Amino acid sequence: MPFREVNSKMVEATLVPGQRMFSQRGAMLAYRGEVAFTPNISGGQGGVMSMIGRRVAGEATPLMTVEGSGTVMFGHGGHHIQVVRLTGDTLYVEADRLLAFDGALQQGTMFMGSQGGVMGMVRGQVTGQGLFTTTLKGHGEVAVMAHGGVIELPITPNRPVHVDPQAYVAHSGDVRNKLSTALGWRDMVGRGSGEAFQLELSGSGTVYVQASEEKL
């Protein structure tokens, strides 16, 4: 179910009978055809455990199940939209950045403390992101939201990427992350509040970075 990018702030999805997708509630802008929108309370493809994980983490972003035959246009808050195409890999993304995604993708949650140990948990507190991150795995497309557009930075072995935590949107691939301190880094090259933190991502994959330090 590929998304068609109408413009930088709107995407369109084509639905056929037997397929379904999930979207953030309130993200539907317009539709054509026979399309049904149903509040989703089971946590999407991840089932009840996925829902419980997000609620414990404070990431219970309401979802809608979208089914039927027709086309649906999505957008939310005037945010820029980036379409990520998954080919069997896993996308790690904050729940509130999800606009819409293919229902064939397997949805789950990951405790951030399992990547980067204690610093992974510190990252959640410092950046305002949840201790749990939503995961989407399989073959399909995901539309994520960001401020000011998104750039994709490759992560390769022995060449980690350092990102301002507030500019981080998502990442995919075999990637480890940890929050490190660098005295004066935010003051000199970032636009933060003076707290010197940077998110280091290493391994092999891609990190998606927004052109802003604003949260959604």
C-alpha positions, 0 to 999 in steps of 0.5 A: 500500500504505497503512499503518494506524496501530495506535497511535503505536508500531505500524503495519499494512500490507496486502499483495496478490500482485504487491506487495512492500515492504521493512522493517528486519530484526527489525521484523515483530511479527506477521502474518496470511496467506501472507507471505514474508520474505526477506533483501535484499542488493541494496539494495532498489529502488536496486540494487547501487549503492545498497547500495554507497553505504550500505556506504561510508557505514556505513549498511548497515541490513539490509532484508527483502523482504516479499511475499505476501497478508495483513497485517503489523504492524511496530514496533521498539524501542518507537520512535514511528512516523510515516507519510510519504506521498509523491506523486512527491516525494523523502524524505531520511532516515537509513537507521537510521530506516526502519521499512518502506516501499512497494516501488514507491518508488525507493531511492537515496543522496545524498552529504551533502557535495553539500548544504551543501558542506563543512558538509554533511560536517561535519554528518555527523560532528557529528551522528553521521549518515552522510555519505550519506543514503537517498532514497526517491522516487515514490508510496507510503508510508514509516514512519519511527522517532523518539523521542517522536513527530514534528512536521512543520514547513513550509519556505517560501521566505525562511522557513528552519527551524532545527533542532537536528541531533540532533532532525532526522529527515528532510525532503522537497521542494526543500530545501537544508541547511547546518550553521551555528554560533551561539555558546551556542545549544545551551547556551541553548535546546538540550539538547546537549553545549555544541557550538553547531550548528544545521541550517538548512533553506531552500527549499520542503518539509517537515522532520520533527523528533522530540521528543527529542535521542536517537539511535535 
